[in-house]
Amino acid sequence: MTASSDPEAFAVRPIPAFRDNYVWLLRRGDRAAVVDPGDAAPVEAALAGSGLRLAAILVTHHHADHQGGVERLVAGHGAAVFGPAAESITGLSRPLSGGERIEIAGLGGFAVLAVPGHTRGHLAYLAGRRLFCGDTLFGAGCGRLFEGTPAQMADSLARLAALPDDTEVYCAHEYTEANLRFAAAVEPDNPAIRRRIAEAAAMRARGEPTLPSTIGLEKATNPFLRCDEPAVIAAAQRRDPAAASAVEVFAAIRAWRNEF
């Protein structure tokens, strides 16, 4: 479980779901919120096991593995549901579009960020130096472009990369090792990637999640945040010789990742 140095900050822990999802459980005292509960059963078990009251559900986007448990959780706990107004979210009671600041009883304030690309209405939630970003930014990777454009996703990632380097990144899938294999193919001479591969392997061998990451670590090892680096540009141009702008470089390496 992670907690800020601020004694009033909430604690965070992952609830594993499905094959590789994480539902993030946020708690302070007996109040809790969850981010992207695709499955209600492990959330119910975690709440009951810790004697927690569910105050809120934060949904980043409409895919079933991120909201499939909402209906059952609302029925059992009456929690408020925050999520993108532009998407179909079960039980949505607080529709959001980005730019808002929300307050969750017992847990404090969250800035709501619009980060389209993976889906058109995708949101992220920022509480201090903690970023809950769903499927926009992954450990060493980013989400597929199911609904948005390369320009939208590149812009969303640039805005996340502009956050302070010590911002903790809580994404929704344990994809880090697979993404690092791709990162090493893009930048085989990047020592930070080699170090992170070893660190991630050791974490997984111990049964630990590779998350949270940090914005600083992502900027050093995530090719999708490094589209202005000469090595990444060169790798993109080997795939698409016409790739010149940051968006074109992003599009080229995202297309490569799709088939990697």
N, C-alpha and C positions, 0 to 999 in steps of 0.2 A: 504494500500500500504506500502511496506517495502522499506527502503533505508539504505544503509550503512552510518556510521558516516563520511565517506569520501564524501565531497560535490560533488566530480566529479563522484561518482559512479552512476550507473543507478538505477532507482526505479523498483520495481516488483509488479505486482498484478495478481491475478488469474482471468481467464475468465472461468466461469463454462460452461461445455458442456455435452451433453447427460445426463445420470443419475448421474454420479459421477466423470466424468473427469474434470481435470483442464488443460486449455491451459495457460501457463505462458506468460504474456506480460511484456517485458523488455523495458524500455524507458529512454531516457535522452534527454532533449529538445524536438525536434519534431521527433527524430529518434526512431524507435522501432524494436524489434525482437520478434518473438513468438516461443515457444517451444511446439512441438507436437500438431499442429492444426488439430485435427480430424474432426472438423466442421468449415467451413469458415464463416458461417453467424454471430456467436457471435464475431468473431475476426473482421470482417468488421465493425460491429456496434461499437466495442470498439475503433477501429482506427478512424472512422469517428467522433465519439463523442468527441475525444480528439485532433483531428487535427493532427494525427500522420502519418509519412511516414514509411512504412514497408521496412526495409533494409535487413532483413534476416529471414529465417525460419530454426530452428534447430530441427531435427528429431532424436529421440533416437532409434527407431526401426520401423519395417515395418507394424505393425498391423494397421488396418484401422482406429481405433479410435484415432490413433496418427498421421496419415498422410492423412486422407480422405479429408481435406480441402486444401491441398497443391496446387493442380492444379488450383483451382479457385483463390487462393491468388496470385499465380505466374502470372496468366493471368491479374489480376487487378493491380498488383503492381510491377511486374518484380523483385521480391526479389530473392536473392541468396538462394539456398537450400543446407544446410549442412546435411549430414546423413551418415549412414554406407554403405561403398562400397560393403560389403558382402551381402547386402539385396536389395530387389527391392523397391526403393523409388521413388515415382512420382516426376518428375521434378528435380531430383538430379543434382546439378551443381558443388558441392564441395564434392566429395566422400572422406570419412575418414575411418581410421581403428584403431585409437587410438594411442596416443603418439604425435599427432600434437598439435600445438598451432595456433589458428585461430584468426583473427582480424575482428571485425565487425564495420563498419564505425559508429562513434558516440557512440559506446558502449564499445569499448576496446577489451581486449584479453580474450580468453577462452582456457583452456587446455582441450584436448579431451581424455577421458578415455575409454578404451575397458573394458566392464563389461558384458561378455557373461553369459548366464544362462537362462534367460527368453526367449531370442532368441539368435541365434549364433553370430550375429553381433552387439548386443546391445551396444550403446554408452551412456556415460554421459558427461556433459559439466560442467566445473568448472571455475568460474570467481571469483577470490579472495577467499572469504569464502562463496561462494554461489554455491551449487551443484544442477544441474538439472539432475535427475537420472531416469526419465521415470518410468518403471515398474521393475527396479532392486531392489531398496530399497523403502519400504513404511513406513508410520507412524506405528511403532510397527510390521511391517511385511516385506515380500519380495514377489517378483513375482513368479508365478508358473513356473515350468521348462517345457516350451513347446518344446524347441529345444535343450537346453544345458543339461549338466550333473550336479549332485549334487556337484562334485568337482569344476566345473567351477563356479557355483553360489557361493559356499562357498568362493572361492578365490576372486571373484569379491566383495563380501560383506566385506571380510577381508581388502581389499585395500581401500574401502570406510571408514571402521571403523578406519583406520589408519590416516584419515584426522583430523585436529584439532577439538577439541570438540565443538568449537563455530561455526563450519561450518554449514550454514543453508541448510536444506534439502528440496528441492522443488520436490516432486514426483508428479505423474500424476493422482492420484485417491484419493478420499476422502474415504479411507478404515480404518481410524484410530480406530474408535470405535469398529468395528467388529474384527480388529486385536488385540485390547487390551483385548477383551473377551477371545480370544485364549491365549494371553500372560498370563492372570490370571489363566487359566487352567494349563499352563506349570509351572508357578511359583506363586502359590496362596499366598505365604508368602512374596512376594516382595512388600515392601511399596511404592517404586517408581511407580510401575504399578498401585497400588490403587490410588495414587495421580493423576496419569495421566488420569485414567478413569474419575475421578471427573472433572478434568480440561477440558477434551475433551467434556464431556457431557454439561458443562456450555458454552463452545464455540459454540457448535451446537445449543443449546437452544437460543443463541443470534443470530443465523444465520451466524456465522463466520466459516471460514475454520479452521481446526486443523493444518494447514500447513502455513508457513514452520515449520518443526521440527528442531532439531539440532543433530549433530552426538553424542554429549554428552548425550542427552536425549535418543537417540536410543540405545546407549550402556548400558544405565541403565534399559531399559524397553522392548527392542525388542529381543525376544528369539533367533532370527536368527543371532544376533550379540553376543550372550551369550552362544555359544556352548561349551565353556570351563568352564562354571560355574557348580558347583556340582549339584545344583537343576535342571538345564536344562539337564545335563547328566543323572541324575536319572529318570527324566520324559521320556527322549528318551528311556532309557533301559527298562522302563515299557512297551513300545510299541515294542521295538526290543532289546531283551536281549544281542544280539551280538554287539550292537552299542558301539564302544570304541573310535575311532578316532573322531576328530572334524567334519570331513566330514560325517562319519557314523551317528553321533549325528544330524548333520544338516539334512541329508536325512530322518532320522526317524521322526523328528518333522515337516519337510516339508510334508511328506506323511500324518501325522496326521492332519496337517492344511488343506490338500486337502479335507478331509472328515468331518471336524469339523462343 
